[in-house]
Amino acid sequence: MVKGAAHRPRLFMCNLYDIGRPRGRKDHDWEKAIAQTLEEVEANLEKRFGIRKTDPGLVITKNGLGPRASLMRWGFDRPFNNAINNARSDKLDGMWSTAWEKRQRCLIPISTFYEWTGSAGNKQTYAFQCPDSDTPLWAAGLWEERNGEKAYSMLTTNASPQVSKIHHRMPVLLAPGDFETFLTASNPDGLLTPFTGKLEIFRCFNPLKNPSAHQGPEREDFLPGF
């Protein structure tokens, strides 16, 4: 399906993703609670598809009352970069240590994330999603408040064998059974590992070429030889 992709130039990790359409509640208690709190904020969501750096995105945090959904800006603002959208999980003792140690962690609902390979002017877009299109992926993230604005960044880790055919890193993806531990444990670094579940990966047309019309990945037929 992605033959030959491992030899193409690799770009920065995950600069575009879709939240997707609203979904029904799942069997897991955490997802039921999340679905309920999402309903309270989704009306204020500007867009569900083509989330890019500095866009507002949906995140789930936890307080004493349980999971809470909110809208935050994607990307930490720093003097050298005004939208750091990825935080490396192997650098939590450095620039991310404050948010990590204060348990300023969040879950990021994703229907699809995208990566590109190839040289400039000849890039191929790949879409990554759960094989069950009605089931979201849940990425691990960190959040902070600076100058009165809340922002989040997506944690990344080494790529799984499946994803490594496209890129050497991937978002940290969590199962519902790990949500509570990730959000509340003092140091749940054991969860920041390559995803062991299955992902559907396929070639698609570049959603950035017509972002206003983007409503999810459009599959691109394979060329002869693929």
N, C-alpha and C positions, 0 to 999 in steps of 0.2 A: 504493500500500500504506500509506503514511503521510501521505496528502494532508492538508494543513492543520496538520500537527504543528509546522511551523517557527514558527507564530505563537502557540504556547502557551508559558506561562511555563516557564523552564528551571530545574531544580533542581541541587543539587550532583552531581558526577560519581560514578557507580558506587559505591553504598553496599551493594550486594548482588550476589553472584555464586555460581554453582555450580561445584564442582570436577568433578562428574559421576562416573560409574562407571569402574572400572578399564578400561584399554584395552590392546589388544595392541601389540606393538612395531612401529614403522614402519621403512621402508627406510633412512631417514637415520641415519647412525652416532650422531649426538647423541641422537636420540630413542630409539634402542635402549639406549644407556647410561642415559638418563633413566628409561626403563621399568624397567630392572633395579634402579636405586637406589630408585625409588618403591616397589617391592615390599617393601623393607626397613622402611619407616616407615608404610605405609598401614594396617597393623593397629592402629596407635595413633591413627588419625584419628577424632575424635569424630563428625563429620558431613561429608557430601559435598555437601549441598544447602543453600542458604540461608546462605552464609557472610556474617556481618555483622561490623562493627567489634568488636574485642576477641576475636573467635573465633580459634581456632587454624586456620591454613591451611597447605597444602603449598607449599613453595618449593624451587627448585633453585639451589644455589650451586656454585662450582667451587673445588677446591683442587688441590694438585699431583697427586692421584690421578685427577682427572677430576670429572664432575658428581656432586654429593651432594644427596640429598633430605633435608629436615628439616621439622619443624613449628615455626612461629613464630606469634606473636600478630599479628593484622592491626590495625595502627595504632600510630604512634609516640606515646609518652606525653610530653606537655609540660605545663607548669603551666597554660597557657591552654586546653589541649585534650588530654584523656587518650587520644584515639584518632584521630590524623591518618592517615587511610587513603589519601589521595591526595597525591602530591608533584608539583608542576608542573614540567615539564621545562624551562621557561624561567626557572626560579629556582634552577638548580643552583649558581650562584655565591653563593647566600645560605644559607638555613637547611639546605639539603641538601648543601652543598659537602663536608662531612667524609666522609659516606658515599660520595659520588660519587668523590672523589679517592682514597679508600682502596680503591676498587673493591669496596665492599660492595654488590654488585649481585646481583640474583636474577631468576629466571624464575618466573612464577606460572601454573600450569595452570588454564585456565578452560574449562568446557563452555558456559556461558551467563552473560552479565551483563545487568543490568536497569537501566532508566531509567524515570522517571515524568514525565509532562507534565500540565498542567492546573492548575486552581485547587484550593485545599483543599476536600476533600469531593467533588471531581469529577476525580480524577486517573486517567489512563490509564497502564497498565504496558506497556512494550515489552521484548521479549526480543531479545538479540543473540547470534548464534552462527555457527559455521562452517557453510556450506551442507552439508558432509559431517558429519553429526552424530557420526560416529565419530572425527573429527579435532578435537583441542583447539585453542583459541586460547592463545597464550603471551604473557602480559603482562610487560612489563619492570618491575622494581621495585628498591627499595633496602632494605637491612636494617641494623639496628644492635643493639647489646647495651647495655642500660642497667639498672643495679641487678640484674644477674644474669639478666635476661630478654631474649630475642631477639624482635625485632618487625620487621615489614616494612611498606612503604607502596608503593602502585601508582603508577607514573609515568603522567602524563597529558599529552596534547598537543592541538593544535587538531583539531577533528573533520574527518574526510574528507567529501567532498560527500554521500556516502550517509548518514552518521551525522548530519550537520548538520541534517537534516530533523527530528531529535529533540532534539539537544543540541549545544552549541557546542564541547564537548570530548569526548575519548574516551581510553581507555587506550592507551598505546604498545604495539602488537602487533608481535611479531617473528616472522620466518621462521626455521626451523631453521638455515639457512645463516648467520644473523646471531648465533646464540647465543654462539659463541666470542668474536667481536669485542666484543659487548656486555659480556660478563662480564670480559674480560681487557684490552682496549685501554685506553690511558691516558685518552682522551677520545672515546668513540664517540658524540658528540652528533649526528652525521649520521644515526644510526638513529632518533632521537627525533622522527619525522615522522608525519603522518597515514597510517593504514593504506591501502595501495593495493589490497589484495585485496578479494574480495567477502565480505560478511556477509549472513546471512539475518536480517531484522528483521521481527518480527511482534507484533501485539497479543496480550497474554496476560492471564489473570486475576492479580490481585495476590497474589504468593506470601506476603506478610506477613500476610494475613488468616487463614491457617491454617498457620503455619510448621512445626508438628510433622508435618503431612501432606505437606509440599512435597517432591516427588521430581523436580523439573524443571519447565519452563514448560508451562502448560496453555493451548493456543491459545484465543483468544476470537474467535468469529465476527464478521465485520465487520457493522456496522450498515448499513442502507440509506443510500446516498449516499457510501460509502467505497470 
